Amino acid sequence: MGDIVLKEVALRMRAISRDHDIVARLGGEEFAVITPYANREQLLGVAERYRNMVEALAIKHGNIVIRPTVSIGVATNEGEMDNADDLFKSADQKLYQAKNAGRNRVAA
């Protein structure tokens, strides 16, 4: 069932992303969305759009219905971060802030 949920979430994420965005599964149940040409405020809007999309899902398999949620960490290269490793580390730290704050939320 976990694979079905991951596939459905990935398909929906790709469907609402822009043509020049990159949606990738990092491993396990973690995804990254690289959103060029967006500032911090725009990224927060994008992250909320993804969160709302996942929260609205009702994935059916037989007589089972799964309603997934997502926690999202947002990082931007505005400021001192100048490489991909720093951006991923920052986004990961924010992801765990979102999870620790109650899940199904965005932290930036």
Biopython code that builds the backbone (N, CA, C, O; Angstrom):
import numpy as np
from Bio.PDB.StructureBuilder import StructureBuilder

atoms = [
    (1, "MET", "N", (0.828, -1.189, 0.000)),
    (1, "MET", "CA", (0.000, 0.000, 0.000)),
    (1, "MET", "C", (0.871, 1.252, 0.000)),
    (1, "MET", "O", (0.521, 2.256, -0.619)),
    (2, "GLY", "N", (2.002, 1.190, 0.692)),
    (2, "GLY", "CA", (2.912, 2.339, 0.738)),
    (2, "GLY", "C", (3.397, 2.748, -0.637)),
    (2, "GLY", "O", (3.481, 3.939, -0.937)),
    (3, "ASP", "N", (3.717, 1.776, -1.477)),
    (3, "ASP", "CA", (4.161, 2.082, -2.842)),
    (3, "ASP", "C", (3.056, 2.754, -3.656)),
    (3, "ASP", "O", (3.325, 3.658, -4.447)),
    (4, "ILE", "N", (1.830, 2.314, -3.462)),
    (4, "ILE", "CA", (0.704, 2.910, -4.176)),
    (4, "ILE", "C", (0.556, 4.380, -3.768)),
    (4, "ILE", "O", (0.346, 5.246, -4.617)),
    (5, "VAL", "N", (0.665, 4.650, -2.477)),
    (5, "VAL", "CA", (0.554, 6.026, -1.988)),
    (5, "VAL", "C", (1.690, 6.876, -2.552)),
    (5, "VAL", "O", (1.453, 7.987, -3.027)),
    (6, "LEU", "N", (2.920, 6.367, -2.505)),
    (6, "LEU", "CA", (4.066, 7.122, -3.039)),
    (6, "LEU", "C", (3.886, 7.437, -4.518)),
    (6, "LEU", "O", (4.149, 8.559, -4.952)),
    (7, "LYS", "N", (3.444, 6.463, -5.287)),
    (7, "LYS", "CA", (3.250, 6.685, -6.721)),
    (7, "LYS", "C", (2.171, 7.730, -6.984)),
    (7, "LYS", "O", (2.337, 8.596, -7.843)),
    (8, "GLU", "N", (1.074, 7.650, -6.249)),
    (8, "GLU", "CA", (-0.020, 8.604, -6.445)),
    (8, "GLU", "C", (0.413, 10.017, -6.056)),
    (8, "GLU", "O", (0.114, 10.976, -6.766)),
    (9, "VAL", "N", (1.109, 10.144, -4.941)),
    (9, "VAL", "CA", (1.594, 11.462, -4.519)),
    (9, "VAL", "C", (2.570, 12.009, -5.557)),
    (9, "VAL", "O", (2.489, 13.181, -5.922)),
    (10, "ALA", "N", (3.484, 11.179, -6.032)),
    (10, "ALA", "CA", (4.460, 11.624, -7.040)),
    (10, "ALA", "C", (3.766, 12.077, -8.319)),
    (10, "ALA", "O", (4.132, 13.107, -8.884)),
    (11, "LEU", "N", (2.780, 11.333, -8.779)),
    (11, "LEU", "CA", (2.044, 11.715, -9.988)),
    (11, "LEU", "C", (1.337, 13.047, -9.810)),
    (11, "LEU", "O", (1.364, 13.892, -10.705)),
    (12, "ARG", "N", (0.710, 13.238, -8.668)),
    (12, "ARG", "CA", (-0.007, 14.483, -8.408)),
    (12, "ARG", "C", (0.961, 15.657, -8.253)),
    (12, "ARG", "O", (0.679, 16.764, -8.712)),
    (13, "MET", "N", (2.101, 15.412, -7.605)),
    (13, "MET", "CA", (3.093, 16.485, -7.459)),
    (13, "MET", "C", (3.582, 16.940, -8.827)),
    (13, "MET", "O", (3.685, 18.137, -9.097)),
    (14, "ARG", "N", (3.876, 15.985, -9.671)),
    (14, "ARG", "CA", (4.342, 16.327, -11.020)),
    (14, "ARG", "C", (3.254, 17.052, -11.800)),
    (14, "ARG", "O", (3.547, 17.964, -12.574)),
    (15, "ALA", "N", (2.011, 16.657, -11.601)),
    (15, "ALA", "CA", (0.906, 17.262, -12.346)),
    (15, "ALA", "C", (0.710, 18.736, -12.001)),
    (15, "ALA", "O", (0.282, 19.510, -12.857)),
    (16, "ILE", "N", (1.014, 19.141, -10.769)),
    (16, "ILE", "CA", (0.805, 20.540, -10.394)),
    (16, "ILE", "C", (2.091, 21.364, -10.434)),
    (16, "ILE", "O", (2.076, 22.556, -10.125)),
    (17, "SER", "N", (3.200, 20.734, -10.814)),
    (17, "SER", "CA", (4.454, 21.485, -10.900)),
    (17, "SER", "C", (4.536, 22.229, -12.233)),
    (17, "SER", "O", (3.841, 21.899, -13.194)),
    (18, "ARG", "N", (5.397, 23.231, -12.264)),
    (18, "ARG", "CA", (5.611, 23.977, -13.500)),
    (18, "ARG", "C", (6.551, 23.172, -14.399)),
    (18, "ARG", "O", (7.235, 22.264, -13.925)),
    (19, "ASP", "N", (6.587, 23.497, -15.683)),
    (19, "ASP", "CA", (7.415, 22.754, -16.635)),
    (19, "ASP", "C", (8.895, 22.755, -16.262)),
    (19, "ASP", "O", (9.585, 21.763, -16.497)),
    (20, "HIS", "N", (9.392, 23.841, -15.688)),
    (20, "HIS", "CA", (10.820, 23.923, -15.378)),
    (20, "HIS", "C", (11.140, 23.536, -13.925)),
    (20, "HIS", "O", (12.295, 23.640, -13.512)),
    (21, "ASP", "N", (10.158, 23.096, -13.153)),
    (21, "ASP", "CA", (10.411, 22.568, -11.811)),
    (21, "ASP", "C", (10.897, 21.126, -11.920)),
    (21, "ASP", "O", (10.609, 20.428, -12.892)),
    (22, "ILE", "N", (11.626, 20.705, -10.922)),
    (22, "ILE", "CA", (12.106, 19.325, -10.860)),
    (22, "ILE", "C", (11.489, 18.668, -9.635)),
    (22, "ILE", "O", (11.673, 19.136, -8.512)),
    (23, "VAL", "N", (10.764, 17.592, -9.852)),
    (23, "VAL", "CA", (10.174, 16.809, -8.769)),
    (23, "VAL", "C", (10.914, 15.483, -8.735)),
    (23, "VAL", "O", (10.963, 14.766, -9.734)),
    (24, "ALA", "N", (11.495, 15.156, -7.572)),
    (24, "ALA", "CA", (12.291, 13.934, -7.477)),
    (24, "ALA", "C", (12.072, 13.258, -6.130)),
    (24, "ALA", "O", (11.929, 13.922, -5.103)),
    (25, "ARG", "N", (12.048, 11.953, -6.149)),
    (25, "ARG", "CA", (11.996, 11.193, -4.903)),
    (25, "ARG", "C", (13.434, 11.007, -4.440)),
    (25, "ARG", "O", (14.272, 10.498, -5.184)),
    (26, "LEU", "N", (13.717, 11.423, -3.203)),
    (26, "LEU", "CA", (15.066, 11.306, -2.659)),
    (26, "LEU", "C", (15.316, 9.924, -2.092)),
    (26, "LEU", "O", (16.451, 9.448, -2.075)),
    (27, "GLY", "N", (14.272, 9.289, -1.633)),
    (27, "GLY", "CA", (14.387, 7.976, -1.023)),
    (27, "GLY", "C", (13.328, 7.842, 0.048)),
    (27, "GLY", "O", (12.832, 8.840, 0.572)),
    (28, "GLY", "N", (12.982, 6.613, 0.374)),
    (28, "GLY", "CA", (11.943, 6.413, 1.380)),
    (28, "GLY", "C", (10.696, 7.157, 0.980)),
    (28, "GLY", "O", (10.158, 6.952, -0.108)),
    (29, "GLU", "N", (10.235, 8.024, 1.862)),
    (29, "GLU", "CA", (9.040, 8.815, 1.561)),
    (29, "GLU", "C", (9.371, 10.297, 1.462)),
    (29, "GLU", "O", (8.519, 11.151, 1.704)),
    (30, "GLU", "N", (10.616, 10.594, 1.104)),
    (30, "GLU", "CA", (11.036, 11.988, 0.960)),
    (30, "GLU", "C", (11.153, 12.378, -0.503)),
    (30, "GLU", "O", (11.736, 11.663, -1.318)),
    (31, "PHE", "N", (10.581, 13.536, -0.809)),
    (31, "PHE", "CA", (10.636, 14.107, -2.148)),
    (31, "PHE", "C", (11.305, 15.475, -2.066)),
    (31, "PHE", "O", (11.317, 16.120, -1.017)),
    (32, "ALA", "N", (11.858, 15.899, -3.191)),
    (32, "ALA", "CA", (12.375, 17.264, -3.324)),
    (32, "ALA", "C", (11.713, 17.891, -4.534)),
    (32, "ALA", "O", (11.494, 17.241, -5.557)),
    (33, "VAL", "N", (11.401, 19.163, -4.395)),
    (33, "VAL", "CA", (10.904, 19.930, -5.525)),
    (33, "VAL", "C", (11.843, 21.119, -5.673)),
    (33, "VAL", "O", (11.932, 21.971, -4.789)),
    (34, "ILE", "N", (12.529, 21.161, -6.782)),
    (34, "ILE", "CA", (13.437, 22.277, -7.066)),
    (34, "ILE", "C", (12.658, 23.253, -7.930)),
    (34, "ILE", "O", (12.214, 22.923, -9.030)),
    (35, "THR", "N", (12.503, 24.450, -7.412)),
    (35, "THR", "CA", (11.622, 25.443, -8.020)),
    (35, "THR", "C", (12.436, 26.695, -8.358)),
    (35, "THR", "O", (12.506, 27.626, -7.556)),
    (36, "PRO", "N", (13.047, 26.717, -9.538)),
    (36, "PRO", "CA", (13.838, 27.897, -9.903)),
    (36, "PRO", "C", (12.950, 29.110, -10.183)),
    (36, "PRO", "O", (11.755, 28.986, -10.452)),
    (37, "TYR", "N", (13.566, 30.267, -10.112)),
    (37, "TYR", "CA", (12.882, 31.526, -10.441)),
    (37, "TYR", "C", (11.746, 31.848, -9.480)),
    (37, "TYR", "O", (10.748, 32.449, -9.877)),
    (38, "ALA", "N", (11.889, 31.453, -8.223)),
    (38, "ALA", "CA", (10.866, 31.755, -7.223)),
    (38, "ALA", "C", (11.545, 32.306, -5.973)),
    (38, "ALA", "O", (12.568, 31.784, -5.531)),
    (39, "ASN", "N", (10.971, 33.356, -5.414)),
    (39, "ASN", "CA", (11.508, 33.894, -4.165)),
    (39, "ASN", "C", (10.865, 33.175, -2.985)),
    (39, "ASN", "O", (10.042, 32.279, -3.173)),
    (40, "ARG", "N", (11.237, 33.564, -1.780)),
    (40, "ARG", "CA", (10.779, 32.884, -0.570)),
    (40, "ARG", "C", (9.253, 32.884, -0.466)),
    (40, "ARG", "O", (8.653, 31.844, -0.194)),
    (41, "GLU", "N", (8.635, 34.020, -0.677)),
    (41, "GLU", "CA", (7.174, 34.100, -0.562)),
    (41, "GLU", "C", (6.483, 33.222, -1.600)),
    (41, "GLU", "O", (5.491, 32.558, -1.298)),
    (42, "GLN", "N", (7.007, 33.219, -2.822)),
    (42, "GLN", "CA", (6.436, 32.355, -3.859)),
    (42, "GLN", "C", (6.608, 30.884, -3.489)),
    (42, "GLN", "O", (5.704, 30.076, -3.702)),
    (43, "LEU", "N", (7.774, 30.538, -2.933)),
    (43, "LEU", "CA", (8.021, 29.149, -2.531)),
    (43, "LEU", "C", (7.064, 28.705, -1.432)),
    (43, "LEU", "O", (6.603, 27.563, -1.428)),
    (44, "LEU", "N", (6.771, 29.598, -0.511)),
    (44, "LEU", "CA", (5.804, 29.256, 0.535)),
    (44, "LEU", "C", (4.433, 28.960, -0.067)),
    (44, "LEU", "O", (3.743, 28.040, 0.374)),
    (45, "GLY", "N", (4.043, 29.731, -1.064)),
    (45, "GLY", "CA", (2.782, 29.473, -1.749)),
    (45, "GLY", "C", (2.786, 28.146, -2.482)),
    (45, "GLY", "O", (1.806, 27.403, -2.449)),
    (46, "VAL", "N", (3.894, 27.854, -3.145)),
    (46, "VAL", "CA", (4.039, 26.576, -3.852)),
    (46, "VAL", "C", (3.971, 25.417, -2.853)),
    (46, "VAL", "O", (3.284, 24.424, -3.095)),
    (47, "ALA", "N", (4.682, 25.545, -1.738)),
    (47, "ALA", "CA", (4.695, 24.486, -0.731)),
    (47, "ALA", "C", (3.290, 24.249, -0.176)),
    (47, "ALA", "O", (2.884, 23.102, 0.011)),
    (48, "GLU", "N", (2.555, 25.313, 0.087)),
    (48, "GLU", "CA", (1.182, 25.162, 0.585)),
    (48, "GLU", "C", (0.289, 24.505, -0.462)),
    (48, "GLU", "O", (-0.601, 23.726, -0.123)),
    (49, "ARG", "N", (0.525, 24.815, -1.723)),
    (49, "ARG", "CA", (-0.265, 24.179, -2.789)),
    (49, "ARG", "C", (-0.016, 22.671, -2.795)),
    (49, "ARG", "O", (-0.959, 21.890, -2.927)),
    (50, "TYR", "N", (1.246, 22.254, -2.653)),
    (50, "TYR", "CA", (1.555, 20.818, -2.573)),
    (50, "TYR", "C", (0.942, 20.196, -1.324)),
    (50, "TYR", "O", (0.374, 19.106, -1.386)),
    (51, "ARG", "N", (1.054, 20.881, -0.198)),
    (51, "ARG", "CA", (0.515, 20.341, 1.050)),
    (51, "ARG", "C", (-0.999, 20.162, 0.949)),
    (51, "ARG", "O", (-1.530, 19.123, 1.340)),
    (52, "ASN", "N", (-1.682, 21.158, 0.433)),
    (52, "ASN", "CA", (-3.132, 21.067, 0.271)),
    (52, "ASN", "C", (-3.529, 19.964, -0.695)),
    (52, "ASN", "O", (-4.517, 19.265, -0.473)),
    (53, "MET", "N", (-2.759, 19.806, -1.770)),
    (53, "MET", "CA", (-3.058, 18.761, -2.750)),
    (53, "MET", "C", (-2.950, 17.380, -2.108)),
    (53, "MET", "O", (-3.825, 16.536, -2.300)),
    (54, "VAL", "N", (-1.881, 17.146, -1.346)),
    (54, "VAL", "CA", (-1.699, 15.833, -0.715)),
    (54, "VAL", "C", (-2.778, 15.610, 0.336)),
    (54, "VAL", "O", (-3.338, 14.517, 0.425)),
    (55, "GLU", "N", (-3.074, 16.626, 1.128)),
    (55, "GLU", "CA", (-4.082, 16.498, 2.175)),
    (55, "GLU", "C", (-5.460, 16.147, 1.600)),
    (55, "GLU", "O", (-6.253, 15.477, 2.262)),
    (56, "ALA", "N", (-5.745, 16.594, 0.381)),
    (56, "ALA", "CA", (-7.047, 16.334, -0.251)),
    (56, "ALA", "C", (-7.152, 14.945, -0.874)),
    (56, "ALA", "O", (-8.239, 14.534, -1.281)),
    (57, "LEU", "N", (-6.048, 14.222, -0.954)),
    (57, "LEU", "CA", (-6.072, 12.897, -1.580)),
    (57, "LEU", "C", (-6.839, 11.881, -0.736)),
    (57, "LEU", "O", (-6.793, 11.906, 0.494)),
    (58, "ALA", "N", (-7.528, 11.009, -1.415)),
    (58, "ALA", "CA", (-8.152, 9.839, -0.804)),
    (58, "ALA", "C", (-7.780, 8.678, -1.722)),
    (58, "ALA", "O", (-8.424, 8.457, -2.748)),
    (59, "ILE", "N", (-6.749, 7.947, -1.350)),
    (59, "ILE", "CA", (-6.226, 6.878, -2.201)),
    (59, "ILE", "C", (-6.895, 5.571, -1.797)),
    (59, "ILE", "O", (-6.780, 5.114, -0.659)),
    (60, "LYS", "N", (-7.596, 4.985, -2.760)),
    (60, "LYS", "CA", (-8.365, 3.769, -2.491)),
    (60, "LYS", "C", (-7.646, 2.556, -3.053)),
    (60, "LYS", "O", (-7.124, 2.576, -4.167)),
    (61, "HIS", "N", (-7.634, 1.508, -2.257)),
    (61, "HIS", "CA", (-7.093, 0.219, -2.689)),
    (61, "HIS", "C", (-7.975, -0.850, -2.055)),
    (61, "HIS", "O", (-7.894, -1.126, -0.858)),
    (62, "GLY", "N", (-8.815, -1.436, -2.890)),
    (62, "GLY", "CA", (-9.784, -2.384, -2.340)),
    (62, "GLY", "C", (-10.752, -1.627, -1.444)),
    (62, "GLY", "O", (-11.340, -0.627, -1.857)),
    (63, "ASN", "N", (-10.916, -2.107, -0.213)),
    (63, "ASN", "CA", (-11.811, -1.417, 0.713)),
    (63, "ASN", "C", (-11.045, -0.510, 1.694)),
    (63, "ASN", "O", (-11.592, -0.081, 2.710)),
    (64, "ILE", "N", (-9.796, -0.233, 1.380)),
    (64, "ILE", "CA", (-8.960, 0.636, 2.220)),
    (64, "ILE", "C", (-8.860, 2.022, 1.578)),
    (64, "ILE", "O", (-8.661, 2.143, 0.369)),
    (65, "VAL", "N", (-9.000, 3.055, 2.393)),
    (65, "VAL", "CA", (-8.822, 4.431, 1.929)),
    (65, "VAL", "C", (-7.732, 5.072, 2.781)),
    (65, "VAL", "O", (-7.829, 5.121, 4.007)),
    (66, "ILE", "N", (-6.695, 5.562, 2.108)),
    (66, "ILE", "CA", (-5.586, 6.228, 2.791)),
    (66, "ILE", "C", (-5.694, 7.718, 2.523)),
    (66, "ILE", "O", (-5.893, 8.136, 1.383)),
    (67, "ARG", "N", (-5.562, 8.516, 3.567)),
    (67, "ARG", "CA", (-5.561, 9.974, 3.449)),
    (67, "ARG", "C", (-4.206, 10.476, 3.938)),
    (67, "ARG", "O", (-4.025, 10.752, 5.124)),
    (68, "PRO", "N", (-3.254, 10.591, 3.007)),
    (68, "PRO", "CA", (-1.912, 11.002, 3.405)),
    (68, "PRO", "C", (-1.840, 12.491, 3.740)),
    (68, "PRO", "O", (-2.694, 13.281, 3.337)),
    (69, "THR", "N", (-0.814, 12.844, 4.474)),
    (69, "THR", "CA", (-0.469, 14.243, 4.707)),
    (69, "THR", "C", (1.022, 14.388, 4.436)),
    (69, "THR", "O", (1.730, 13.398, 4.253)),
    (70, "VAL", "N", (1.486, 15.625, 4.412)),
    (70, "VAL", "CA", (2.882, 15.868, 4.095)),
    (70, "VAL", "C", (3.406, 17.012, 4.955)),
    (70, "VAL", "O", (2.697, 17.982, 5.221)),
    (71, "SER", "N", (4.644, 16.884, 5.380)),
    (71, "SER", "CA", (5.364, 17.969, 6.043)),
    (71, "SER", "C", (6.400, 18.461, 5.052)),
    (71, "SER", "O", (7.050, 17.664, 4.375)),
    (72, "ILE", "N", (6.556, 19.787, 4.966)),
    (72, "ILE", "CA", (7.420, 20.362, 3.941)),
    (72, "ILE", "C", (8.398, 21.346, 4.566)),
    (72, "ILE", "O", (8.016, 22.202, 5.364)),
    (73, "GLY", "N", (9.667, 21.210, 4.190)),
    (73, "GLY", "CA", (10.701, 22.163, 4.567)),
    (73, "GLY", "C", (11.088, 22.979, 3.348)),
    (73, "GLY", "O", (11.379, 22.418, 2.292)),
    (74, "VAL", "N", (11.094, 24.306, 3.483)),
    (74, "VAL", "CA", (11.381, 25.203, 2.366)),
    (74, "VAL", "C", (12.717, 25.894, 2.618)),
    (74, "VAL", "O", (12.971, 26.415, 3.705)),
    (75, "ALA", "N", (13.562, 25.887, 1.594)),
    (75, "ALA", "CA", (14.838, 26.615, 1.653)),
    (75, "ALA", "C", (15.011, 27.372, 0.347)),
    (75, "ALA", "O", (14.567, 26.922, -0.709)),
    (76, "THR", "N", (15.655, 28.512, 0.429)),
    (76, "THR", "CA", (15.901, 29.325, -0.758)),
    (76, "THR", "C", (17.351, 29.784, -0.767)),
    (76, "THR", "O", (17.998, 29.858, 0.278)),
    (77, "ASN", "N", (17.848, 30.089, -1.948)),
    (77, "ASN", "CA", (19.236, 30.536, -2.041)),
    (77, "ASN", "C", (19.373, 32.038, -1.806)),
    (77, "ASN", "O", (20.452, 32.599, -1.995)),
    (78, "GLU", "N", (18.290, 32.689, -1.398)),
    (78, "GLU", "CA", (18.378, 34.091, -1.010)),
    (78, "GLU", "C", (19.186, 34.178, 0.278)),
    (78, "GLU", "O", (18.900, 33.462, 1.238)),
    (79, "GLY", "N", (20.169, 35.028, 0.309)),
    (79, "GLY", "CA", (20.988, 35.152, 1.511)),
    (79, "GLY", "C", (22.328, 34.474, 1.341)),
    (79, "GLY", "O", (22.994, 34.644, 0.320)),
    (80, "GLU", "N", (22.727, 33.698, 2.347)),
    (80, "GLU", "CA", (24.085, 33.163, 2.401)),
    (80, "GLU", "C", (24.281, 31.814, 1.719)),
    (80, "GLU", "O", (25.420, 31.437, 1.442)),
    (81, "MET", "N", (23.231, 31.090, 1.444)),
    (81, "MET", "CA", (23.406, 29.764, 0.849)),
    (81, "MET", "C", (23.766, 29.888, -0.618)),
    (81, "MET", "O", (23.087, 30.558, -1.395)),
    (82, "ASP", "N", (24.865, 29.218, -0.977)),
    (82, "ASP", "CA", (25.324, 29.352, -2.360)),
    (82, "ASP", "C", (25.560, 28.026, -3.054)),
    (82, "ASP", "O", (26.073, 28.000, -4.173)),
    (83, "ASN", "N", (25.192, 26.912, -2.406)),
    (83, "ASN", "CA", (25.356, 25.631, -3.098)),
    (83, "ASN", "C", (24.212, 24.681, -2.734)),
    (83, "ASN", "O", (23.495, 24.876, -1.753)),
    (84, "ALA", "N", (24.076, 23.663, -3.553)),
    (84, "ALA", "CA", (22.961, 22.717, -3.408)),
    (84, "ALA", "C", (22.998, 21.983, -2.074)),
    (84, "ALA", "O", (21.952, 21.752, -1.468)),
    (85, "ASP", "N", (24.189, 21.615, -1.608)),
    (85, "ASP", "CA", (24.278, 20.895, -0.329)),
    (85, "ASP", "C", (23.699, 21.726, 0.809)),
    (85, "ASP", "O", (22.958, 21.206, 1.644)),
    (86, "ASP", "N", (24.035, 23.024, 0.846)),
    (86, "ASP", "CA", (23.508, 23.900, 1.895)),
    (86, "ASP", "C", (21.989, 24.020, 1.797)),
    (86, "ASP", "O", (21.294, 24.020, 2.813)),
    (87, "LEU", "N", (21.484, 24.121, 0.579)),
    (87, "LEU", "CA", (20.038, 24.223, 0.392)),
    (87, "LEU", "C", (19.319, 22.962, 0.867)),
    (87, "LEU", "O", (18.292, 23.047, 1.541)),
    (88, "PHE", "N", (19.857, 21.795, 0.516)),
    (88, "PHE", "CA", (19.229, 20.549, 0.950)),
    (88, "PHE", "C", (19.288, 20.396, 2.464)),
    (88, "PHE", "O", (18.318, 19.951, 3.078)),
    (89, "LYS", "N", (20.416, 20.760, 3.073)),
    (89, "LYS", "CA", (20.525, 20.688, 4.536)),
    (89, "LYS", "C", (19.515, 21.610, 5.204)),
    (89, "LYS", "O", (18.863, 21.228, 6.175)),
    (90, "SER", "N", (19.390, 22.812, 4.688)),
    (90, "SER", "CA", (18.437, 23.766, 5.255)),
    (90, "SER", "C", (17.002, 23.267, 5.093)),
    (90, "SER", "O", (16.211, 23.335, 6.034)),
    (91, "ALA", "N", (16.666, 22.769, 3.915)),
    (91, "ALA", "CA", (15.313, 22.247, 3.686)),
    (91, "ALA", "C", (15.034, 21.062, 4.608)),
    (91, "ALA", "O", (13.924, 20.922, 5.120)),
    (92, "ASP", "N", (16.032, 20.212, 4.819)),
    (92, "ASP", "CA", (15.864, 19.055, 5.702)),
    (92, "ASP", "C", (15.632, 19.496, 7.143)),
    (92, "ASP", "O", (14.791, 18.927, 7.838)),
    (93, "GLN", "N", (16.371, 20.504, 7.594)),
    (93, "GLN", "CA", (16.171, 21.031, 8.951)),
    (93, "GLN", "C", (14.755, 21.601, 9.094)),
    (93, "GLN", "O", (14.092, 21.380, 10.108)),
    (94, "LYS", "N", (14.306, 22.320, 8.092)),
    (94, "LYS", "CA", (12.958, 22.886, 8.126)),
    (94, "LYS", "C", (11.897, 21.790, 8.072)),
    (94, "LYS", "O", (10.853, 21.906, 8.713)),
    (95, "LEU", "N", (12.161, 20.723, 7.308)),
    (95, "LEU", "CA", (11.247, 19.585, 7.258)),
    (95, "LEU", "C", (11.034, 19.022, 8.657)),
    (95, "LEU", "O", (9.900, 18.762, 9.058)),
    (96, "TYR", "N", (12.115, 18.834, 9.395)),
    (96, "TYR", "CA", (11.985, 18.277, 10.740)),
    (96, "TYR", "C", (11.318, 19.261, 11.695)),
    (96, "TYR", "O", (10.658, 18.839, 12.644)),
    (97, "GLN", "N", (11.475, 20.555, 11.466)),
    (97, "GLN", "CA", (10.719, 21.543, 12.251)),
    (97, "GLN", "C", (9.228, 21.368, 12.008)),
    (97, "GLN", "O", (8.428, 21.406, 12.943)),
    (98, "ALA", "N", (8.858, 21.176, 10.741)),
    (98, "ALA", "CA", (7.446, 20.980, 10.406)),
    (98, "ALA", "C", (6.908, 19.707, 11.058)),
    (98, "ALA", "O", (5.804, 19.709, 11.602)),
    (99, "LYS", "N", (7.672, 18.637, 11.008)),
    (99, "LYS", "CA", (7.235, 17.382, 11.625)),
    (99, "LYS", "C", (7.096, 17.534, 13.134)),
    (99, "LYS", "O", (6.111, 17.084, 13.719)),
    (100, "ASN", "N", (8.080, 18.167, 13.762)),
    (100, "ASN", "CA", (8.052, 18.331, 15.215)),
    (100, "ASN", "C", (6.958, 19.287, 15.675)),
    (100, "ASN", "O", (6.538, 19.230, 16.830)),
    (101, "ALA", "N", (6.496, 20.154, 14.799)),
    (101, "ALA", "CA", (5.443, 21.108, 15.146)),
    (101, "ALA", "C", (4.045, 20.500, 14.981)),
    (101, "ALA", "O", (3.047, 21.179, 15.225)),
    (102, "GLY", "N", (3.964, 19.251, 14.578)),
    (102, "GLY", "CA", (2.660, 18.605, 14.486)),
    (102, "GLY", "C", (2.360, 17.973, 13.152)),
    (102, "GLY", "O", (1.272, 17.425, 12.978)),
    (103, "ARG", "N", (3.258, 18.022, 12.213)),
    (103, "ARG", "CA", (3.080, 17.411, 10.891)),
    (103, "ARG", "C", (2.011, 18.115, 10.072)),
    (103, "ARG", "O", (1.264, 18.953, 10.575)),
    (104, "ASN", "N", (1.958, 17.749, 8.789)),
    (104, "ASN", "CA", (1.007, 18.337, 7.836)),
    (104, "ASN", "C", (1.093, 19.859, 7.844)),
    (104, "ASN", "O", (0.086, 20.558, 7.962)),
    (105, "ARG", "N", (2.324, 20.354, 7.715)),
    (105, "ARG", "CA", (2.548, 21.794, 7.690)),
    (105, "ARG", "C", (3.808, 22.134, 6.921)),
    (105, "ARG", "O", (4.589, 21.253, 6.561)),
    (106, "VAL", "N", (3.997, 23.404, 6.675)),
    (106, "VAL", "CA", (5.159, 23.918, 5.965)),
    (106, "VAL", "C", (5.997, 24.727, 6.933)),
    (106, "VAL", "O", (5.467, 25.521, 7.710)),
    (107, "ALA", "N", (7.307, 24.527, 6.887)),
    (107, "ALA", "CA", (8.237, 25.334, 7.696)),
    (107, "ALA", "C", (9.278, 25.927, 6.762)),
    (107, "ALA", "O", (9.792, 25.250, 5.871)),
    (108, "ALA", "N", (9.580, 27.203, 6.980)),
    (108, "ALA", "CA", (10.571, 27.886, 6.142)),
    (108, "ALA", "C", (11.493, 28.727, 7.008)),
    (108, "ALA", "O", (12.398, 29.382, 6.491)),
]
sb = StructureBuilder()
sb.init_structure("model")
sb.init_model(0)
sb.init_chain("A")
sb.init_seg("    ")
for serial, (resi, resn, name, xyz) in enumerate(atoms, 1):
    if name == "N":
        sb.init_residue(resn, " ", resi, " ")
    sb.init_atom(name, np.array(xyz, "f"), 0.0, 1.0, " ", f" {name:<3s}", serial, name[0])
structure = sb.get_structure()
